[in-house]
């Protein structure tokens, strides 16, 4: 459970499943029972605005 909580939100479900030697469905179910989100959050870029600012500058 510790590994699941540490990896949740940072790694894709398939990678967590491989690390735990479980099926992706089993990982999803356990995360649901623990009330842990598996949604991968994007890392924020260090700087003003990140990618959105770079896209605006490119236009």
N, CA and C atoms as a LAMMPS dump frame, in Angstrom:
ITEM: TIMESTEP
0
ITEM: NUMBER OF ATOMS
177
ITEM: BOX BOUNDS ff ff ff
-5.0000000000000000e+02 5.0000000000000000e+02
-5.0000000000000000e+02 5.0000000000000000e+02
-5.0000000000000000e+02 5.0000000000000000e+02
ITEM: ATOMS id mol type element x y z
1 1 1 N 0.818 -1.191 0
2 1 2 C 0 0 0
3 1 3 C 0.86 1.252 0
4 2 1 N 1.993 1.198 0.646
5 2 2 C 2.878 2.353 0.692
6 2 3 C 3.333 2.743 -0.717
7 3 1 N 3.728 1.736 -1.495
8 3 2 C 4.196 1.999 -2.856
9 3 3 C 3.081 2.599 -3.697
10 4 1 N 1.883 2.077 -3.565
11 4 2 C 0.745 2.61 -4.314
12 4 3 C 0.513 4.071 -3.971
13 5 1 N 0.527 4.394 -2.702
14 5 2 C 0.307 5.785 -2.291
15 5 3 C 1.431 6.705 -2.775
16 6 1 N 2.661 6.222 -2.755
17 6 2 C 3.795 7.043 -3.192
18 6 3 C 3.772 7.288 -4.694
19 7 1 N 3.371 6.285 -5.465
20 7 2 C 3.408 6.394 -6.92
21 7 3 C 2.16 7.04 -7.502
22 8 1 N 1.052 6.998 -6.762
23 8 2 C -0.221 7.537 -7.25
24 8 3 C -0.081 9.022 -7.563
25 9 1 N -0.54 9.397 -8.735
26 9 2 C -0.487 10.789 -9.149
27 9 3 C 0.804 11.174 -9.829
28 10 1 N 1.816 10.304 -9.757
29 10 2 C 3.109 10.607 -10.353
30 10 3 C 3.437 9.674 -11.51
31 11 1 N 2.956 8.442 -11.417
32 11 2 C 3.264 7.411 -12.411
33 11 3 C 1.968 6.888 -13.019
34 12 1 N 2.012 6.453 -14.283
35 12 2 C 0.818 5.861 -14.896
36 12 3 C 0.411 4.56 -14.211
37 13 1 N -0.849 4.223 -14.347
38 13 2 C -1.395 3.026 -13.703
39 13 3 C -0.645 1.761 -14.109
40 14 1 N -0.271 1.634 -15.374
41 14 2 C 0.432 0.439 -15.849
42 14 3 C 1.789 0.281 -15.166
43 15 1 N 2.496 1.378 -14.955
44 15 2 C 3.803 1.322 -14.3
45 15 3 C 3.664 0.942 -12.827
46 16 1 N 2.626 1.454 -12.18
47 16 2 C 2.361 1.087 -10.782
48 16 3 C 2.042 -0.405 -10.709
49 17 1 N 1.227 -0.88 -11.645
50 17 2 C 0.855 -2.298 -11.66
51 17 3 C 2.085 -3.187 -11.825
52 18 1 N 3 -2.818 -12.712
53 18 2 C 4.225 -3.605 -12.895
54 18 3 C 5.064 -3.606 -11.622
55 19 1 N 5.178 -2.454 -10.978
56 19 2 C 5.98 -2.352 -9.761
57 19 3 C 5.403 -3.22 -8.637
58 20 1 N 4.083 -3.31 -8.597
59 20 2 C 3.418 -4.082 -7.546
60 20 3 C 3.154 -5.531 -7.955
61 21 1 N 3.485 -5.846 -9.215
62 21 2 C 3.213 -7.183 -9.776
63 21 3 C 1.74 -7.547 -9.652
64 22 1 N 0.902 -6.6 -10.055
65 22 2 C -0.552 -6.771 -10.049
66 22 3 C -1.102 -6.31 -11.392
67 23 1 N -2.344 -6.645 -11.663
68 23 2 C -2.984 -6.19 -12.894
69 23 3 C -3.385 -4.718 -12.727
70 24 1 N -3.492 -3.997 -13.841
71 24 2 C -3.957 -2.604 -13.739
72 24 3 C -5.336 -2.499 -13.079
73 25 1 N -6.201 -3.468 -13.334
74 25 2 C -7.536 -3.45 -12.72
75 25 3 C -7.44 -3.602 -11.204
76 26 1 N -6.534 -4.453 -10.736
77 26 2 C -6.36 -4.648 -9.3
78 26 3 C -5.827 -3.369 -8.639
79 27 1 N -4.927 -2.689 -9.336
80 27 2 C -4.383 -1.432 -8.815
81 27 3 C -5.488 -0.377 -8.735
82 28 1 N -6.307 -0.306 -9.776
83 28 2 C -7.414 0.65 -9.796
84 28 3 C -8.381 0.387 -8.648
85 29 1 N -8.72 -0.877 -8.441
86 29 2 C -9.661 -1.234 -7.379
87 29 3 C -9.096 -0.907 -6.005
88 30 1 N -7.834 -1.228 -5.776
89 30 2 C -7.219 -0.953 -4.479
90 30 3 C -7.138 0.557 -4.23
91 31 1 N -6.805 1.309 -5.268
92 31 2 C -6.754 2.769 -5.128
93 31 3 C -8.137 3.312 -4.775
94 32 1 N -9.163 2.751 -5.398
95 32 2 C -10.534 3.171 -5.091
96 32 3 C -10.86 2.884 -3.628
97 33 1 N -10.495 1.694 -3.147
98 33 2 C -10.764 1.339 -1.752
99 33 3 C -10.025 2.253 -0.782
100 34 1 N -8.804 2.673 -1.17
101 34 2 C -7.999 3.544 -0.307
102 34 3 C -8.335 5.023 -0.49
103 35 1 N -9.247 5.303 -1.438
104 35 2 C -9.634 6.69 -1.758
105 35 3 C -8.426 7.493 -2.238
106 36 1 N -7.621 6.876 -3.112
107 36 2 C -6.431 7.516 -3.669
108 36 3 C -6.67 7.738 -5.153
109 37 1 N -6.365 8.913 -5.645
110 37 2 C -6.521 9.215 -7.063
111 37 3 C -5.315 8.708 -7.844
112 38 1 N -5.568 8.043 -8.966
113 38 2 C -4.494 7.583 -9.84
114 38 3 C -4.249 8.552 -10.989
115 39 1 N -4.999 9.632 -11.016
116 39 2 C -4.839 10.611 -12.09
117 39 3 C -3.435 11.195 -12.041
118 40 1 N -2.739 11.118 -13.168
119 40 2 C -1.365 11.617 -13.239
120 40 3 C -1.413 13.124 -13.421
121 41 1 N -0.777 13.813 -12.513
122 41 2 C -0.735 15.272 -12.575
123 41 3 C 0.528 15.706 -13.292
124 42 1 N 0.393 16.703 -14.129
125 42 2 C 1.56 17.215 -14.846
126 42 3 C 2.458 17.974 -13.883
127 43 1 N 3.765 17.796 -14.067
128 43 2 C 4.728 18.528 -13.24
129 43 3 C 4.739 19.977 -13.693
130 44 1 N 4.774 20.87 -12.771
131 44 2 C 4.793 22.291 -13.118
132 44 3 C 6.192 22.704 -13.552
133 45 1 N 6.249 23.475 -14.612
134 45 2 C 7.535 23.955 -15.107
135 45 3 C 8.045 25.059 -14.187
136 46 1 N 9.342 25.051 -13.942
137 46 2 C 9.945 26.1 -13.125
138 46 3 C 10.119 27.326 -13.997
139 47 1 N 9.332 28.325 -13.749
140 47 2 C 9.394 29.532 -14.563
141 47 3 C 8.024 30.181 -14.608
142 48 1 N 7.976 31.306 -15.247
143 48 2 C 6.729 32.058 -15.3
144 48 3 C 5.81 31.507 -16.381
145 49 1 N 4.764 30.843 -15.977
146 49 2 C 3.744 30.423 -16.915
147 49 3 C 3.93 29.056 -17.532
148 50 1 N 5.111 28.518 -17.554
149 50 2 C 5.33 27.191 -18.115
150 50 3 C 5.058 27.124 -19.6
151 51 1 N 4.456 26.049 -20.062
152 51 2 C 4.209 25.821 -21.489
153 51 3 C 3.216 26.816 -22.062
154 52 1 N 2.22 27.195 -21.314
155 52 2 C 1.198 28.134 -21.819
156 52 3 C 1.845 29.463 -22.195
157 53 1 N 2.78 29.933 -21.399
158 53 2 C 3.46 31.192 -21.705
159 53 3 C 4.314 31.04 -22.956
160 54 1 N 4.943 29.892 -23.131
161 54 2 C 5.767 29.655 -24.319
162 54 3 C 4.901 29.63 -25.578
163 55 1 N 3.711 29.066 -25.482
164 55 2 C 2.794 29.013 -26.623
165 55 3 C 2.324 30.414 -26.975
166 56 1 N 2.019 31.225 -25.957
167 56 2 C 1.585 32.601 -26.22
168 56 3 C 2.69 33.41 -26.881
169 57 1 N 3.941 33.202 -26.441
170 57 2 C 5.069 33.932 -27.018
171 57 3 C 5.309 33.54 -28.463
172 58 1 N 5.035 32.271 -28.793
173 58 2 C 5.281 31.77 -30.137
174 58 3 C 4.295 32.369 -31.134
175 59 1 N 3.133 32.772 -30.69
176 59 2 C 2.118 33.338 -31.598
177 59 3 C 2.485 34.713 -31.948
